[in-house]
Amino acid sequence: MSYSSIARFYKLIESVTIGGSLLDARLGHLQRLAEGPAIHHALLVGEGNGSFLLPFAQQFPNTRITVLDESPAMLRVAQNRLEAAGIDTARIAFWQVDMTTEQLPEDRYDLIVTLFFFDNFDAATVRRVVPVLERASTASAQWLLSDFQIPASGWRRLRARIWLIILYAFFRCVAKIPARTVPPVEAILAATSFKQVARETYSAEMLYSTLYGRA
Ligand SMILES: C[S@@+](CC[C@H](N)C(=O)[O-])C[C@H]1O[C@@H](n2cnc3c(N)ncnc32)[C@H](O)[C@@H]1O
């Protein structure tokens, strides 16, 4: 899988599809995070082109941030966006790694962010990666998760199914993602030490954003 070939167009691709709702989902808990426990070191996994990173870095000027992505081109776009916005990147580490094989330092991060990341993988891969991130979290860490879902019934379900068929066909073709449908990420996280704190849905329930806490 590689998002590098579409890194420069990723924002455009979003804006002609459901970009506004994606951004709402990413940023839906930002204020809650600002009002919650201090965040010393955040890990942004599969952050892509910096759509969360930029507003997060602006809102949390004293937080160390590690931005992890497999795609060097995505990391470059994200870094350029920060520099163009005048953000000092000295406290921000850009780390090119494959999270499906990487082992992380334990007890390091007090915020884990996985936004539209797990939808690239099958359930078995998510089950393997989640414990690595859980071990990398501090005892009082929070976890911010956003992803796609298929609503239970009605026109919303039909709409989401159609969108997901289109989006998976596109990303399987251009980014060679292995997944064919959304894995049960919330069920997998429910089996960890993280407990749901708040949950919002967007775009007629096709997107969700969930904040978890551990304390
Ligand atoms: C669908 S994009 C989502 C980007 C961003 N989080 C957002 O909200 O738009 C998935 C991102 O995960 C990255 N990615 C895919 N597989 C990865 C892996 N195995 N390890 C780390 N990053 C990966 C891609 O390069 C891409 O930037």
The ligand as a Tripos MOL2 file, in Angstrom:
@<TRIPOS>MOLECULE
LIG
   27    29     1     0     0
SMALL
NO_CHARGES

@<TRIPOS>ATOM
      1 C1         -6.8640    7.3500    4.5020 C.3       1 LIG1
      2 S1         -5.3760    8.1720    4.9070 S.3       1 LIG1
      3 C2         -5.9100    9.0630    6.3420 C.3       1 LIG1
      4 C3         -5.0160   10.2160    6.6280 C.3       1 LIG1
      5 C4         -5.4480   11.1090    7.8000 C.3       1 LIG1
      6 N1         -5.3670   10.4460    9.0830 N.3       1 LIG1
      7 C5         -6.8090   11.7060    7.5880 C.2       1 LIG1
      8 O1         -7.5750   11.8280    8.5470 O.co2     1 LIG1
      9 O2         -7.0800   12.1010    6.4450 O.co2     1 LIG1
     10 C6         -4.4110    6.8780    5.6140 C.3       1 LIG1
     11 C7         -3.0110    7.3090    5.9780 C.3       1 LIG1
     12 O3         -2.3880    6.2060    6.6450 O.3       1 LIG1
     13 C8         -1.0880    6.0340    6.1070 C.3       1 LIG1
     14 N2         -0.7350    4.6140    6.2340 N.ar      1 LIG1
     15 C9         -1.2490    3.5970    5.5050 C.ar      1 LIG1
     16 N3         -0.6990    2.4250    5.9010 N.ar      1 LIG1
     17 C10         0.1540    2.7350    6.8890 C.ar      1 LIG1
     18 C11         1.0120    1.9550    7.7200 C.ar      1 LIG1
     19 N4          1.0850    0.6190    7.5810 N.pl3     1 LIG1
     20 N5          1.7510    2.5840    8.6580 N.ar      1 LIG1
     21 C12         1.6680    3.9250    8.8090 C.ar      1 LIG1
     22 N6          0.8820    4.7070    8.0540 N.ar      1 LIG1
     23 C13         0.1380    4.1260    7.1050 C.ar      1 LIG1
     24 C14        -1.1780    6.4930    4.6770 C.3       1 LIG1
     25 O4          0.0780    6.8290    4.1330 O.3       1 LIG1
     26 C15        -2.1300    7.6780    4.7950 C.3       1 LIG1
     27 O5         -1.4400    8.8640    5.0380 O.3       1 LIG1
@<TRIPOS>BOND
     1     1     2 1
     2     2     3 1
     3     2    10 1
     4     3     4 1
     5     4     5 1
     6     5     6 1
     7     5     7 1
     8     7     8 2
     9     7     9 1
    10    10    11 1
    11    11    12 1
    12    11    26 1
    13    12    13 1
    14    13    14 1
    15    13    24 1
    16    14    15 ar
    17    14    23 ar
    18    15    16 ar
    19    16    17 ar
    20    17    18 ar
    21    17    23 ar
    22    18    19 1
    23    18    20 ar
    24    20    21 ar
    25    21    22 ar
    26    22    23 ar
    27    24    25 1
    28    24    26 1
    29    26    27 1
@<TRIPOS>SUBSTRUCTURE
     1 LIG1         1 GROUP 0 **** ****
